[in-house]
Amino acid sequence: MSAALTAEGLYTYYGKSHILHGVSLEVAEGQITALLGRNGAGKTTTLRTLMGLTPARQGRVMIFGADATRWQTFRIAASGVGYVPEGRRIFANLSVEENLKVPLERDGPWTITRVYELFPRLAERKLSRGRQLSGGEQEMLSIGRALLLNPRLLILDEPSQGLAPLIVREVFRIVSQMRDEGISVLLVEQNARMSLEIADHAYVLDNGGIVYSGNARELAADESRVRELTGASAEAWTRS
């Protein structure tokens, strides 16, 4: 199976702070890959590095077979990568409809009309400003905006953060549907159990390094390790 994205030996710093220590991972085409770990493990930094927002000092990033290590973020997005950052980052003073008109149009099946079909709640609130939306509606808008780029790879950072349980399940259903649409997904999440329900492959990150890589269902079946995810330590995960 070919890879939508491959990262090899990423070392990333914020100033003098060394955050990522040789991170390597792969997102297979047409699959959901989950990147799990406790708060502060380096998950968001990994995504920022992959998107060119915080470039690695060492290592390589391949996107659809092309070396994207030194690409700027706009070029990565233009190559077919949609990114939904933590905190949603919608335009609070723009309406739902105006937010959806921000991305440059790219050829493909996703249009504003189709986004409204996927998220009927957004269609109902299309004249509402971003700041008037609930957290769940804002997350739907953020995902919908990314889909309008007609991405082949969708990168999601904590899409369930701060959402009510019923909305969380709906968001995960939509993420699963993305795979059915042929979109590869890299999912960073604190909700380990629900992530493992829909993911094909899972990585666990701790202290800036990958401490586990394996089949998501196999990890989901290991209850003790799933419990360890909220406070994963490299020592605990590498002993086996």
N, C-alpha and C positions, 0 to 999 in steps of 0.2 A: 504494500500500500504506500502511495507517495505521500510526502509531507507537505502540508500547507505552510508550516513554519518550523524551523529548526534553530535552536540556540545552542551554541557550543562555547563552554568555558567563559561565561560572562563575569567580569569583575567590574563593579560599578561603585563609584564614590560620590558622596555629597561633600565637596570640599576635601577635608582630611579624613572624614568619616568613611570607613570602608564598609559598604552595605552588602554587596553581592560577592560571594566567594566561589567563583567557578561554576555558576549555574548553567546546567545543560538540560534542555527539554525538547520535546517534539510534539507538534499537533498534527495528527494524521488527517488527511483530507476526508471530509464527510463524517467526522467524529467529533464528540464533545470530550475535551480534555480538561480536567479539574486541577487547579493548583490550590492546595489547601495548606493551612498552617495557622499558628496563633497570631495575635496582633503583634506587629513589630518584627515579623519573621523575614520581611523583605518582599512580600507579594506584590504590592503596588509598585515598588521600585523595579521589580522584574518587568512589569507591564510597561512602565515608563521607558525602560531601556529598550524593550522590543519595539516601541513606537517612536524611538528616536528623540524622546523628550528629555531623557537623562542618559546620554550616550555612554556606553561602556568604555572603560580605558583599555580593556583587553577582551578578546573573544570575538565571536562571529555570529551574525543573524542572517539566516537564509529565509526568504519569503517566496513561495512558489518557485523554488529553484534558483532564484536570483540573490546575489550577495547584497543585502540591504544594510550592512553594518554601519555604513557612513551616510545613509540616506537621511534627508530631512523628513520631518513628520508628514508634511503635505505629500511628499512623493510616496511614502509608505501607504497613506490613505488612498492615493490615486492608483496604487497597484492592486487594490481590492480588499483593503483591510478597514473594517469599521471598529471604532473604539468607543465604548461607553464607560467614562471614568467614574471613579467613586465620587459620590456627591451630586451626580446627575448633570450639573453644569448647564442647565437650560437657561434661556434668556428670560429673566423674571418679568421684564416689562413688555415683552412681546406676547401676542396671543399664541395659542396652540398652533393655529394655521400659519402664523408668521414664523414660528420656530421651525416648522416643517419645511418652510421655503428657504431656510438658510443654506442647507447643503447644495452644492452644485449638482445639477442633474447628471446622472450617469445612465447609460443604456442598461436595461434589465427589467425584470418583472416588478420591482418595487416602486410604487408611485404613492402619492399622498392618498389617493382613493383606496389603494390596497392597504395602507397603514391603518386607515379608518376602519376597514373591514376586519383587520386583525385586532384593533383596539376600539370597539364601538364607543367606549366611554370617552375617548378623545374626540370622536365625531360629535358627540353630544356637547362637548365643552370647547369646540374649536375656536370660539370667540373669546374664551376666558384667557386671562393673562397667566403666565407661568407661575407667578407668585400666588395665584388663587387656587392652584391645583393641590390635591393631596399628595403625600409622598408616593403612593402607588401610581397615581396619574402622571407625576413627574418622571417616574422610572419608565413608564410606558412611552412617554414622549421622547425620552432620551434614547430608548431602544429604537423607536420608530424613526427618529432622525438619522440614526446610524444605518438603518436598513435602506434609507433613500439613496445611499451611496452604492446600493446594489453590491454589497461586499461578498467576496468568496470566503473570507475569514472574519469572524466577529469576536472581538475581545471585550469581555465584560468584567468590570471591577466591582465586586460586592453589590450585585443588583438587588439583593433582598434586604439590604441594610435599612433598619428602622421601619420596616413595613409590617403590617398586621399579618397574622398567620394565613388567613384566607388569600390575601393579596400575594404573599410569598409563593404559595402553591400555584397561583395563576402565572406569576412571572416565570417560575420554573417550567410550567407547561409550555409557555411560549418559547423558552430557550430550547426545550426539547424539540419543538416544532421547527426551529431553525435548522436542526440537523436533517429533519425530514425534507426540508426545502433544498438540501444539498450544500448548506453553509457549514463550514468547519467552525468550531467554537472553542475558545480558550476562556475558561470560567474561573475567576478568583472568587472565593466565597468563604465566609465564616460558618455558614450552615453546612457542615460536613455531611450529615446524613442525607439531606435532600440532594446535595450535589452528587453524591455517590449513587443515588437512585437513577439519575439520568446520564451520568458520565460513562464513557467507554474506558478511559484511562485516567489514572490519578497520580499526581505528584504531591509530596509533602515537603514543604520548605521550612527550615529552621535556621535561625542565625545566619541567613544569607546563603545557605547551601541546601541542595536537594538531599533529603535523608531517606526518601522512599519513592519508588517508581514502580507501578504495577497496575494490574487489571482493577478497575473500579469496583466491580462486584465482589472480587476476592477481598479487597480491603473492607468493603461494607460488611462482609460476613465476619470480620475479625473485630468483635465488639470491644475488646480491650484496647486495641489500637485506635479505633474510632474515638473512644473516650479520651485517649491521650492527645488527640488532635488539638484540644483547647489549650493544652500546655505542653505541646510536643517538645521533647529534648532530643538532640541529635544522638545522644548515647542510647536512649530508649529505642529509637527507631532503627539504629544500625546494628543493634544486637539481634541476631536471629540466625 
